Amino acid sequence: MQFQDIIGQSSVKQRLRRMASGGRMPHAMLLLGPSGSGKLALAVAMAQYVLCQNPTEEDACGQCSSCLKAKKLVHPDLHFSYPTVGTNATSENFLAQWREALLANPYLSANDWLQHIGAENRQGNITKEECVSIIRKLNLKTFESTHKVLVMWLPEYLGKEGNRLLKLIEEPPENTLFILVAENQELILNTILSRCQLVNVRALEDEDVQQGLRHKGLPEQEAQSIAYMANGDYREALLLAENRENDNAKRFLQWMRNGYQGKPINMVRWSEDFAKQGRESQKHFLKYALHFLRELTLLKTVGPDARIRLQGNELESAKKMAGVFEIEQAEQLSRLFSDCAFAVERNANPKVLFLDASIKMHYILKNKLPKPYEGLSVELI
């Protein structure tokens, strides 16, 4: 993977290139950023840049034998470490699945990866055996390049086992580079943090997400709408794009209209129809509902000068609703939709769930709740 393949993050790319080409490359760095920001892709691009035989000032050449191998994640001097499942498991046990998952989506999440390897309800971790394997591999001589590179994805899963790597990180073999990729700094041992140069990776700009989606063939307006909802998370944007055949805006406004009118037959029909959607589609719909409410609240509190992340008919509907909506109602609906998302995750009966939510929506919109909203009535199964 080359830097040019990664959307956005121009300042981080520039900093990484300066590190590699300016003779100031640290022996260990930590790329820290939120989900979907591209930090793992940046780590892989940095590794290829370091291993490249003919790098330019801007990027790896992409044509030498090292680049061709690094692009396929098979370079013998490029090593990976990541969470696995199993008491004595190491990354080598899952290397084929790792290459498959990373090449398919370099913006994948921990849950994506663990489900890819069939973790189900088992927790991922980076084991003692994995740490021993890392020490062994990095103490070997290089095979082809001048450097050895280890990309460790999510060192948060190391726990106390990270103490085994402290000496290696502090005094690595010559021409060895550690690239740690993390999301939650608080879960990493301070002794590891103190040995790494921190590189902050921010969430992507909406324009960058939009450009990435357009390169995948999405129309401009649709890419813009998804980019607004993704809020800088390109992984989320890709998931939303996969479910773009569902007109969430139209369906949401119809749900709100049914809730406001309170006609039982319309609420039952809507709930039965929506229950036919898959669980992922239901989750994305609720994410859109929360997105709409967030923007509606911003419009209500700040006014027309606010930068509203809605467009077209969505924005017009929000402006009309802002005139009759109260902030307290938006807060109650937000809690209602969040509870629905929680219930969908836990396999609640969708017909019962969304009919119950529709009834509660009616009481919220009509200010008829006998007491503050206290949650759904539906039981999880």
Protein Blocks (a to p, Z undefined) as FASTA:
>chain_A
ZZklpggjklmmmmmmmmmmnopacfbdcddddehilmmmmmmmmmmmmmpmbbcfkbce
hlamklmmmmnopafkbccddddedjkbcfklmmmmmmmmmmmommbcfklmmmmnonmm
accdddfklmmmmmmmmmpccfklmbdcdddehjllnmmmlmmmmmmmmmgcehiacddd
dfblmlpcfklmmmpccdddddddfklmmmmmmmnopafklmmmmmmmnnopaklmmmmm
mmmmpcfklmmmmmmmmmmnopaklmmmmmmmmmmpcfklmmmmmmmmmmmmmmmmmmmm
nommbccfbehjlmmmmmmmmmmpcfklmmmmmmmmmmmmmmmmnopafklmmmmmmmmm
mmmmnopafbdcebjfbdcZZ
